[in-house]
């Protein structure tokens, strides 16, 4: 009997604790406007510093080869190959009716894939049946946009030789989102390459020397002072306002349907909204998805807001 009483009390204590956590979480959400998980994620970020920038600038580590984290499982076999020396990973589509997503990862043109990139791609491949093609493109400080952009065009050309452009979706986050838009703008000029069926841009870096200083106090991740220097480095001897680097200044008319995702608490927010407005004025079928109090690339965050946006992206892919 004693043992049963102790077990009942323990069970009651656990249930009470769970209820307290749920109520506290709901209270936090109502007061703060964000889920507790989103708040925690923002506290885990650390902004780049000028000291770190100057240290990084001397780093010429070879980043041309990476591996998929062991804990990430794709629903179908991952093939690995090279395009002009650039490492590319590919997961086949479930069948010929599913789209092929060319995913260009972010990382300020400086960093390789994060674990969140791999997790998101694996989830989209599973839930939508899409194929995923993702390049490990040349990065600073060994390379600049002049090295990376031709390889991305070469990869796209090879994809179009294998798949109808109507099946291809180009998607990217942050720097990769900017790269995706710049690639599409370059395709507008091509007589031999067709545009993809869709663009999905997650917090795209559309102006490498832009950003909104007024939003810096809310952004726990991005440091505009450092990013502008990195952006200029990525441009190299090209004007930083050239559309190949800063697609905000490029041609929008004729682009495929485009979905843009942004949070109001990221320093890129204003540039992204302005890009959307420029697209709409140019007749592009563009949709802007804004989440209040969310930060940079929030659709990749492990929180309810991120999961909701990730599902929206999956729905766009399936559409």
Helices and strands as residue ranges (DSSP letters): H 2-32, H 36-44, H 50-56, E 78-83, E 86-91, E 100-104, H 115-128, E 131-136, H 145-162, G 165-167, E 168-173, H 175-188, E 198-202, G 213-215, H 224-235, G 247-249, E 257-263, H 269-281, E 286-291, G 298-300, H 304-318
